Amino acid sequence: MTTMRQLRSRVTDDGHLELRLAEVPMPEPRADEVLIRIEATPINPSDIGLLFGAADMSAATASGTPDSPVITAPIGAAGMRAMAARVGQSLPCGNEGAGTVVAAGSEPAAQALIGRKVAAIGGAMYADYRAVRVADVLVLPDDASAEEGASCFVNPLTALGFVETLRRENHKAIVHTAAASNLGQMLVRISAADGIPLVNIVRSAEQVALLKTAGAEHVLDSTADGHMGALIDAIAATEATLAFDAIGGGRQGGQILTAMEAAVARRPGEYNRYGSNVFKQLYIYGGLDTGPTEFNRGFGFAFSISGWLLFPFLAKAGAETTARLKARVAAELKTTFASHYSARIGLAEALDPATIAAYNRRATGTKYLITPN
């Protein structure tokens, strides 16, 4: 039997996380599938969530061999309760990736892709090969590399999903946190092209300069003195009533809603003890801060706070909308949706403790790319 390597994450019943490179059977593509030799696959924050779960990676230990490493890390009691459904399951990791189609099922649409460079989504991409349905594949332009196509699903479709949500829910502008990320930079370019006002919140003067150079108009440093006043001014100027928060924990989300309410209060109108009637929507789509999410309730009663995830959004948006968004990604792969990586590592290196510590920081400008082959 022909086998391949696949990176897997497992929660054990004695309270540990175990990461290893498993030898698994080479997949055989079904009639409507293609077999992709994976050549590039990114480490996204959503991937880190599956890789490490609630484990304390600062206490991780390494064993195994250089070619077949094993990482073990403890999980506290609260983490085990949160991950109870995962106990005993060996889960393949990696949301998206790109490579060359080396085999295909019997359907003509699958056969037509043999030899083509494609990107794909669907999990289990941290591997040497992956069988994927043709429907989950994006054929890359002839002049595009696997690296250029590796991140063309999660971040691009998320950024486009934000804009699609704005239009569907009749908002005028967006507030976005952790805005200097690869995804944030894509959103800056989309907003400029589509004429959508955007308020970008970052965490350093360097990140302000980065986005200003990229053409962003409203860029705020959340660590700077006077941040709240600047945020109210930017929201008043753009009339933003929609926010997407990648931080999750802490006070940032509540501050945005409060700033929206304060910006509305500047408009002429009668006082209402229950707050304005202008509806304000905060979507939390990430968890860069895993601490408690705090709200001071200074934003009246016309608000909603909820979660936003890409795959439920695409399912709700439907096949026609998803196809339209994917077509735009393919057309603007090297411009609007270009991704940048700070390091390229092999599958075994992804389980090196020092490397784990680096990409687990999830700092802006430190996006890692796995190149299995």
C-alpha positions as CSV (number, residue, x, y, z in Angstrom):
1,M,0.0,0.0,0.0
2,T,1.3,3.4,-0.9
3,T,1.4,5.9,2.0
4,M,2.0,9.6,2.6
5,R,2.6,11.9,5.5
6,Q,-0.2,13.8,7.1
7,L,0.0,16.2,10.1
8,R,-2.6,15.2,12.8
9,S,-3.8,16.6,16.1
10,R,-5.3,14.4,18.9
11,V,-6.6,15.1,22.4
12,T,-5.9,12.2,24.7
13,D,-8.1,11.1,27.5
14,D,-5.4,11.8,30.1
15,G,-5.4,15.6,29.3
16,H,-2.8,16.1,26.6
17,L,-2.5,17.3,23.0
18,E,-0.5,15.1,20.7
19,L,0.7,16.4,17.3
20,R,2.4,13.9,14.9
21,L,3.2,13.2,11.3
22,A,1.2,10.1,10.6
23,E,1.7,7.7,7.8
24,V,-1.7,7.3,6.1
25,P,-2.9,5.6,2.9
26,M,-2.5,7.6,-0.3
27,P,-6.1,8.7,-1.2
28,E,-7.7,7.5,-4.4
29,P,-9.8,10.2,-6.1
30,R,-13.4,9.4,-6.5
31,A,-15.2,10.1,-9.8
32,D,-15.7,13.9,-9.0
33,E,-12.4,14.4,-7.3
34,V,-8.8,15.3,-8.2
35,L,-5.6,14.2,-6.4
36,I,-3.4,17.2,-5.6
37,R,0.3,17.1,-4.8
38,I,0.4,19.8,-2.1
39,E,3.2,22.3,-2.7
40,A,2.1,25.2,-0.5
41,T,-0.3,25.5,2.4
42,P,-0.5,28.4,4.9
43,I,-0.8,28.4,8.7
44,N,-3.8,30.6,9.4
45,P,-5.1,31.5,12.9
46,S,-8.0,29.1,12.2
47,D,-5.5,26.3,11.6
48,I,-3.7,27.1,14.9
49,G,-7.1,26.6,16.6
50,L,-7.3,23.0,15.4
51,L,-3.6,22.3,15.8
52,F,-3.3,23.3,19.4
53,G,-6.8,23.7,20.7
54,A,-6.7,24.6,24.4
55,A,-3.2,23.1,25.1
56,D,-0.5,25.0,26.9
57,M,2.1,25.1,24.1
58,S,4.6,26.9,26.3
59,A,4.9,23.5,28.1
60,A,5.1,21.4,25.0
61,T,7.7,18.6,24.7
62,A,9.2,17.0,21.7
63,S,9.9,13.3,21.0
64,G,10.1,11.0,18.0
65,T,12.7,11.4,15.3
66,P,13.6,14.3,13.0
67,D,11.6,12.8,10.2
68,S,8.7,11.7,12.4
69,P,8.5,14.2,15.3
70,V,5.8,14.1,18.0
71,I,4.8,17.1,20.1
72,T,3.0,16.7,23.4
73,A,1.4,19.5,25.4
74,P,-0.7,19.6,28.6
75,I,-4.4,20.7,28.6
76,G,-5.9,22.1,31.7
77,A,-9.2,21.0,33.2
78,A,-11.2,23.9,31.7
79,G,-9.6,23.2,28.3
80,M,-10.5,19.5,28.5
81,R,-14.1,20.4,29.2
82,A,-14.1,22.6,26.1
83,M,-12.5,20.0,24.0
84,A,-14.4,16.9,25.3
85,A,-15.8,16.2,21.8
86,R,-12.3,15.8,20.4
87,V,-11.0,13.3,22.9
88,G,-9.5,10.3,21.1
89,Q,-10.0,11.7,17.6
90,S,-6.9,12.1,15.4
91,L,-7.8,15.1,13.2
92,P,-6.0,16.1,10.0
93,C,-5.0,19.8,9.9
94,G,-4.7,22.6,7.3
95,N,-7.7,24.4,5.8
96,E,-6.4,25.3,2.4
97,G,-3.5,24.8,0.0
98,A,-2.3,24.6,-3.6
99,G,-0.4,22.3,-5.8
100,T,-0.5,20.2,-9.0
101,V,-3.2,17.8,-9.9
102,V,-1.5,14.4,-10.5
103,A,-4.5,12.1,-10.8
104,A,-8.3,12.5,-11.2
105,G,-11.5,10.6,-11.1
106,S,-13.5,9.5,-14.1
107,E,-15.7,12.5,-14.5
108,P,-14.7,14.8,-17.5
109,A,-14.4,17.9,-15.2
110,A,-11.9,16.1,-13.0
111,Q,-9.9,14.6,-15.9
112,A,-9.6,18.1,-17.5
113,L,-7.6,19.3,-14.5
114,I,-4.7,16.7,-14.6
115,G,-1.5,18.6,-14.7
116,R,-3.0,22.0,-13.7
117,K,-2.0,24.1,-10.8
118,V,-5.0,24.5,-8.5
119,A,-5.9,25.8,-5.0
120,A,-8.3,23.9,-2.8
121,I,-10.1,24.1,0.5
122,G,-11.6,21.4,2.6
123,G,-9.1,20.6,5.4
124,A,-6.3,18.0,5.7
125,M,-4.0,20.1,3.6
126,Y,-0.9,19.6,5.8
127,A,0.0,16.5,3.9
128,D,1.9,15.3,0.9
129,Y,-1.3,14.8,-1.2
130,R,-5.0,15.6,-0.9
131,A,-8.0,14.3,-2.8
132,V,-10.6,17.1,-3.2
133,R,-13.9,17.5,-5.0
134,V,-13.7,19.5,-8.2
135,A,-16.3,21.8,-6.7
136,D,-13.8,22.8,-4.0
137,V,-11.0,23.6,-6.4
138,L,-9.9,26.9,-7.9
139,V,-7.9,26.6,-11.1
140,L,-5.0,29.0,-10.9
141,P,-4.0,31.3,-13.8
142,D,-1.3,29.8,-16.0
143,D,1.3,32.2,-14.7
144,A,0.5,31.7,-11.0
145,S,2.6,29.5,-8.7
146,A,1.3,27.2,-5.9
147,E,2.7,29.7,-3.4
148,E,0.7,32.5,-4.9
149,G,-2.5,30.4,-4.8
150,A,-2.0,28.8,-1.4
151,S,-3.9,31.4,0.5
152,C,-6.6,32.2,-2.0
153,F,-9.5,30.9,-0.1
154,V,-9.7,31.7,3.7
155,N,-8.4,35.3,3.7
156,P,-9.7,36.5,0.3
157,L,-13.1,35.0,0.7
158,T,-13.3,36.3,4.3
159,A,-12.5,39.8,3.2
160,L,-15.0,39.6,0.3
161,G,-17.5,38.1,2.8
162,F,-17.2,41.2,5.0
163,V,-18.0,43.4,2.0
164,E,-20.9,41.1,1.0
165,T,-22.2,41.2,4.5
166,L,-22.1,45.0,4.5
167,R,-24.2,45.1,1.3
168,R,-26.7,42.5,2.4
169,E,-27.3,44.2,5.7
170,N,-27.4,47.8,4.3
171,H,-24.4,49.3,6.2
172,K,-22.3,52.2,4.8
173,A,-18.8,51.5,6.2
174,I,-16.7,48.9,8.1
175,V,-14.5,49.0,11.2
176,H,-11.9,46.3,11.2
177,T,-9.4,45.3,14.0
178,A,-6.0,43.6,13.6
179,A,-6.2,45.4,10.3
180,A,-2.5,45.1,9.4
181,S,-2.8,41.4,8.8
182,N,-2.7,39.8,5.4
183,L,-6.5,39.7,5.5
184,G,-6.6,43.3,6.6
185,Q,-4.4,44.5,3.8
186,M,-6.7,42.7,1.3
187,L,-9.7,44.4,2.8
188,V,-8.0,47.8,2.4
189,R,-7.5,47.1,-1.3
190,I,-11.0,45.8,-1.8
191,S,-12.5,48.8,0.0
192,A,-10.5,51.2,-2.1
193,A,-11.5,49.5,-5.3
194,D,-15.2,49.2,-4.3
195,G,-15.5,52.7,-2.8
196,I,-16.4,51.4,0.7
197,P,-15.2,53.6,3.7
198,L,-13.1,51.6,6.1
199,V,-11.8,52.3,9.6
200,N,-8.7,50.2,10.3
201,I,-7.6,49.6,13.9
202,V,-4.0,48.4,14.5
203,R,-1.6,48.1,17.4
204,S,1.5,50.1,16.5
205,A,2.8,53.2,14.7
206,E,4.6,50.9,12.3
207,Q,1.3,49.2,11.3
208,V,-0.3,52.6,10.8
209,A,2.5,53.5,8.4
210,L,2.1,50.2,6.6
211,L,-1.6,50.7,5.9
212,K,-1.2,54.4,5.1
213,T,1.4,53.5,2.5
214,A,-1.1,50.9,1.1
215,G,-3.6,53.7,0.6
216,A,-5.8,53.4,3.7
217,E,-7.4,56.7,4.8
218,H,-8.5,55.9,8.4
219,V,-5.9,54.0,10.4
220,L,-5.9,54.2,14.2
221,D,-3.3,52.9,16.7
222,S,-5.2,51.4,19.6
223,T,-2.2,51.9,21.9
224,A,-1.9,55.6,21.2
225,D,-3.1,58.3,23.5
226,G,-6.5,59.7,22.5
227,H,-7.5,56.5,20.6
228,M,-11.1,56.7,21.7
229,G,-11.6,60.2,20.4
230,A,-9.9,59.4,17.2
231,L,-12.1,56.3,16.8
232,I,-15.3,58.4,17.3
233,D,-14.0,60.9,14.7
234,A,-13.3,58.2,12.1
235,I,-16.7,56.5,12.7
236,A,-18.5,59.9,12.5
237,A,-16.7,60.6,9.2
238,T,-17.5,57.2,7.6
239,E,-20.9,56.5,9.3
240,A,-19.7,53.0,10.0
241,T,-22.2,50.8,11.9
242,L,-20.6,47.4,11.1
243,A,-17.5,46.1,12.7
244,F,-15.5,42.9,12.3
245,D,-13.3,42.1,15.3
246,A,-10.4,39.6,15.0
247,I,-9.3,40.2,18.7
248,G,-12.3,38.7,20.4
249,G,-11.2,39.1,24.1
250,G,-10.8,42.4,25.9
251,R,-12.6,45.7,25.5
252,Q,-11.9,46.6,21.9
253,G,-15.3,45.3,20.5
254,G,-17.2,47.2,23.2
255,Q,-15.2,50.3,22.6
256,I,-16.1,50.2,18.9
257,L,-19.9,49.9,19.7
258,T,-19.6,52.8,22.2
259,A,-17.7,54.9,19.6
260,M,-20.5,54.2,17.0
261,E,-23.1,55.4,19.5
262,A,-21.1,58.5,20.4
263,A,-20.7,59.3,16.7
264,V,-24.4,59.0,16.1
265,A,-25.0,61.3,19.1
266,R,-23.2,64.1,17.2
267,R,-26.0,64.1,14.7
268,P,-29.0,66.5,15.2
269,G,-31.9,64.8,16.9
270,E,-33.9,64.2,20.0
271,Y,-32.4,62.7,23.1
272,N,-33.4,59.1,23.8
273,R,-32.7,57.6,27.3
274,Y,-32.4,54.1,25.6
275,G,-29.8,55.3,23.2
276,S,-30.1,56.0,19.5
277,N,-32.3,54.0,17.1
278,V,-29.3,53.5,14.7
279,F,-28.5,49.8,14.6
280,K,-24.9,48.8,15.3
281,Q,-23.5,45.3,14.4
282,L,-20.3,43.8,15.9
283,Y,-19.2,40.5,14.4
284,I,-16.4,38.7,16.3
285,Y,-14.5,36.4,13.8
286,G,-11.3,35.7,15.6
287,G,-9.7,35.1,19.0
288,L,-6.3,36.7,19.1
289,D,-7.1,37.6,22.7
290,T,-8.4,34.4,24.4
291,G,-9.4,36.3,27.6
292,P,-12.9,37.4,28.5
293,T,-14.8,39.7,26.2
294,E,-15.8,42.8,28.0
295,F,-18.6,45.3,27.2
296,N,-19.4,48.5,29.2
297,R,-22.9,48.8,27.6
298,G,-22.4,52.4,26.6
299,F,-24.1,51.9,23.3
300,G,-27.8,51.8,23.9
301,F,-30.1,49.0,22.8
302,A,-30.0,49.1,19.0
303,F,-27.1,46.7,18.6
304,S,-26.1,43.1,18.0
305,I,-23.0,41.1,18.9
306,S,-22.5,37.8,17.2
307,G,-20.0,35.5,15.6
308,W,-18.9,35.4,11.9
309,L,-17.2,32.5,10.3
310,L,-16.4,32.0,6.6
311,F,-17.9,28.6,6.0
312,P,-21.3,29.3,7.5
313,F,-21.4,32.5,5.6
314,L,-20.7,30.8,2.3
315,A,-23.3,28.1,2.9
316,K,-25.9,30.9,3.6
317,A,-24.7,33.0,0.7
318,G,-25.2,30.1,-1.8
319,A,-23.4,28.6,-4.7
320,E,-23.9,31.5,-7.1
321,T,-22.5,34.1,-4.7
322,T,-19.6,31.8,-3.8
323,A,-18.7,31.3,-7.5
324,R,-18.8,35.0,-8.1
325,L,-16.4,35.7,-5.1
326,K,-14.1,32.9,-6.2
327,A,-13.9,34.3,-9.7
328,R,-12.9,37.7,-8.4
329,V,-10.1,36.0,-6.3
330,A,-8.8,34.2,-9.4
331,A,-8.8,37.4,-11.5
332,E,-7.0,39.5,-8.8
333,L,-4.8,36.8,-7.3
334,K,-1.5,38.7,-7.8
335,T,-2.9,42.2,-6.9
336,T,-5.8,42.5,-4.5
337,F,-5.4,39.1,-2.9
338,A,-1.6,38.7,-2.9
339,S,-0.3,37.1,0.4
340,H,3.1,37.5,1.9
341,Y,5.0,35.0,4.0
342,S,7.8,35.5,6.5
343,A,9.0,31.8,6.5
344,R,8.7,28.6,4.5
345,I,8.9,25.3,6.4
346,G,8.5,21.6,5.7
347,L,6.0,19.3,7.4
348,A,8.4,18.1,10.0
349,E,9.6,21.6,10.7
350,A,6.0,22.6,11.5
351,L,6.4,20.3,14.6
352,D,9.7,21.8,15.8
353,P,9.2,23.5,19.2
354,A,11.0,26.7,18.3
355,T,9.1,27.0,15.0
356,I,5.8,26.4,16.8
357,A,6.6,29.2,19.3
358,A,7.2,31.5,16.3
359,Y,4.1,30.9,14.3
360,N,1.9,30.5,17.4
361,R,2.6,34.1,18.3
362,R,0.3,35.1,15.4
363,A,2.0,38.4,15.1
364,T,1.5,40.7,12.1
365,G,4.1,40.0,9.4
366,T,4.9,36.4,10.6
367,K,2.7,34.3,8.4
368,Y,4.2,30.9,7.8
369,L,3.9,28.7,4.7
370,I,4.3,24.9,4.8
371,T,5.9,23.4,1.6
372,P,5.5,19.7,2.0
373,N,7.1,18.6,-1.3
